[in-house]
Amino acid sequence: MTTRDDGFDARQAARDELAPDGRTLALMLENIVAEAAQQIRYIRGKLKAKADTPKGLSGRTLSRVAQGRGHGTTGRRERR
């Protein structure tokens, strides 16, 4: 459906959003990778700070990180 005023085609816009072209897809993937790298840097920094404390890292901390639950914990056991 094209409007007479500006030539905007809503169907084409919807197709573009559902199936992005190569450049758009590359930008989307670049953003995903950049965000993942930022999260890794954040977690690495938190682990380094914790490792530098007198208490250091425990096996529990390391296993929680390996399970993807290494940040935002309250120290209480999580329910499953």
C-alpha positions as CSV (number, residue, x, y, z in Angstrom):
1,M,0.0,0.0,0.0
2,T,1.6,3.2,-1.1
3,T,0.3,6.6,0.0
4,R,0.1,9.3,-2.6
5,D,1.9,11.9,-0.6
6,D,5.3,10.5,0.2
7,G,5.6,7.1,-1.6
8,F,5.9,5.2,1.7
9,D,5.1,1.5,1.3
10,A,4.0,-0.1,4.6
11,R,4.3,-3.6,3.2
12,Q,7.9,-3.0,2.1
13,A,8.8,-1.5,5.4
14,A,7.3,-4.6,7.2
15,R,9.3,-6.9,4.9
16,D,12.5,-4.9,5.6
17,E,12.0,-5.2,9.3
18,L,11.3,-8.9,9.2
19,A,14.0,-9.7,6.7
20,P,16.8,-7.1,7.1
21,D,19.3,-6.6,4.2
22,G,22.9,-7.7,4.7
23,R,24.1,-4.3,6.0
24,T,21.3,-4.0,8.5
25,L,21.9,-7.6,9.6
26,A,25.6,-7.0,10.0
27,L,24.9,-3.9,12.2
28,M,22.5,-5.9,14.3
29,L,25.0,-8.7,14.9
30,E,27.7,-6.1,15.6
31,N,25.6,-4.6,18.3
32,I,24.9,-8.1,19.8
33,V,28.6,-8.9,19.9
34,A,29.5,-5.5,21.3
35,E,26.9,-5.9,24.1
36,A,28.2,-9.4,24.9
37,A,31.8,-8.1,25.1
38,Q,30.7,-5.3,27.4
39,Q,29.0,-7.8,29.7
40,I,32.1,-10.0,29.7
41,R,34.2,-7.0,30.7
42,Y,31.8,-6.1,33.5
43,I,31.8,-9.6,34.9
44,R,35.5,-10.0,34.5
45,G,36.0,-6.7,36.5
46,K,33.6,-7.9,39.2
47,L,35.5,-11.2,39.5
48,K,38.9,-9.4,39.6
49,A,37.7,-7.1,42.3
50,K,36.4,-10.0,44.3
51,A,39.5,-12.0,43.8
52,D,41.6,-9.1,45.0
53,T,39.8,-9.0,48.4
54,P,41.4,-10.9,51.3
55,K,38.6,-13.5,51.1
56,G,39.2,-14.1,47.4
57,L,37.0,-16.2,45.1
58,S,35.3,-19.3,46.3
59,G,34.3,-22.4,44.4
60,R,30.7,-21.3,44.8
61,T,31.3,-18.0,43.1
62,L,33.1,-19.6,40.2
63,S,30.4,-22.2,39.8
64,R,27.7,-19.5,39.8
65,V,29.6,-17.6,37.1
66,A,29.9,-20.8,35.0
67,Q,26.1,-21.2,35.3
68,G,25.5,-17.7,34.1
69,R,24.3,-16.5,37.5
70,G,27.4,-14.6,38.6
71,H,26.0,-11.1,38.9
72,G,23.1,-9.6,40.8
73,T,23.1,-12.2,43.5
74,T,22.1,-11.4,47.1
75,G,24.1,-14.3,48.7
76,R,20.8,-16.2,49.3
77,R,20.3,-19.5,47.6
78,E,18.1,-19.1,44.6
79,R,14.9,-21.2,44.2
80,R,14.5,-23.2,41.0
